[in-house]
């Protein structure tokens, strides 16, 4: 269980009737009922997509700067939309929406306690670093942006740790 396992599982939900529903756009869209074989294909694609995207985002940001990052994100989202549309072709679409907390709980259960605690530590460090840069640099706007961004990530990660501990107790 790790970070990418957690990301991959966010959009999946098991219904009481045993069917699996996949929400390709999370809380922003409707779900699709997917059979077991399609579920594994979708998870395999998502694992590759998130892994490659993670590396490419860091490389594009470091080597080419923020504009390249924006262009990469647009291209990446287009690739995601096309591939997901292919994988969901012919699957039953349902109008039921995913609730925000459901995705976070799925992620926490798949990641495990250790990984979520490591993410919490990272979020604390990044938030503290952003606050620190506010006082030592003239780029106040970027420091404020970083503090807000990583502060929100910290808040979400606190819930992630809470849910991962609860899911471990249930097992």
N, C-alpha and C positions, 0 to 999 in steps of 0.2 A: 504494500500500500504506500502510495506516495502522492506527490503534488499533482502529477498528470493523471493519475487514477481518479483523484478527486475532481479535477476539471472535466474529465470524460464522463463521469457519472452524474454531473449536475442536472442534465436535461432529461434523465430517465426516471420513470415512476412506475412502480408496480401497483396495479389496481387490485381491488378485493377479488375480482373474478380471475386473477392470475395473469391477465394480459399486461404487456408492457407498453407504456405510452412514452413517446419521445417528443420533447419540446425543443425543436431546432433553434428557436430564438428565445428560449427561456420564458420569462414572464411577459415578453412582448408579443407572443403569438400563440396560436392554437397548437394542439398536440396531434400526433399520429400514432395509431396503434401499429406496433411493429412485431412481426413474428421473431422467434429466437434467432434464426439465421440472419435476418436483417439487423437485429440488435448487435450481433457480433461484428458485422460489416461496418456498421455506423461507429461502434466503439473503436474499431481498428483505425478507421479514417480519422476520428477525432484525436486519438493518441498521436498519430503522425502529424496531424495538422497543428496541434498545440505544441508539440516538441519542436517542429521546424519553425513555427512562428516565434516561439520564445527565443530561439537562437538568432533568427533573422532580425527580430526587433532590436536586440542588443547590438548586433553587428551593424545594422543600418544606422542606428542612433550614434554609435561610437565613431564609425568611419565617415558617415555622410551628413549627420546632423538631423535636426528636427524635421526639416522638409522631407527628407528621404523617409523618415519614420511615418509621416502622414501618408505619403504616396504608397509605402509598403502596406500600411493598414487598409487603405482603400482596395488595393489589389488583393490582399489576403481575404478581405470580407467578400469580394466578388468570387474568388475561387471557392470559398466556403459555401456561398449561396448556390452556385452551380452544382457542386458535388453533392450537397445535401438534397437538392431537388432531384438529382438522379437517384440517390439512395432511397428516397421516399416515394418515388414514382409508383403509383398503383396502391399505395398504403391508405388505409381508411383514416380520413381526417376527422377529428372531433373538435367540438367548440369549447370544450373544457380548457380553462387556462391554468397554468401553474402558478402557485402562490410563491412569493419571494422566499419565505422561510423554508419551503420544501427543497428548493435547489441547494440552499446552504446546508440543510440537514443531510441531503444526499452526499454532498461534497465532503462533509465532516466524517460521515460514516465510512466513506471510501478511503479517505486520507489517513485516518487514524490519529491518535492523540499526539504521538511524537512529531509527526509532520506539521500538524496544526500549531503545536507549541513552537517549533522552529520558525514557522511563518509569523507567529506573534512576536518572537524575538526580533526578526527582521523588520517588522513593521514598527516596533518600538525604536530600533536603531535609526531607521529612515526618518521617522517623525522627529526624533531628537536631533538628528543631523540637520534637518531642514530648519528647525528652530535655532540651532546653533549658527547656521549660516546667515540667519537674519541679522545677527549681532556682529559678524565679522566681515560682511561683504556689503557692497553698495547696491547689489542687485536685490532689492527688497521685494519686488514683485515676484521674482522666481522663488524666493524663500517662502513667501506667503502661499504661493501656489503649491509648493512642495509640502508645506505644513498642512494645508487643507487636504490635499490628495492623500498623503500618507497617514494623516489623522483619521480620515474616513476608512482607509484600508485597515488601520489599527482597530477601529471600532468594529468593523466587519470580522476581523480576525479574532477578536475577543468572543464574538458569538460563535465563530467556527470552533474555537477551543471548547466552549461550553457544550456545543452540540456533539463534538467528537467524544467528550467525556461521558455525556449521557448515552450515546450510542454504544459505547464500550460496556457500560453498566448493563444495558439491555441484553447483550450477547452472552 
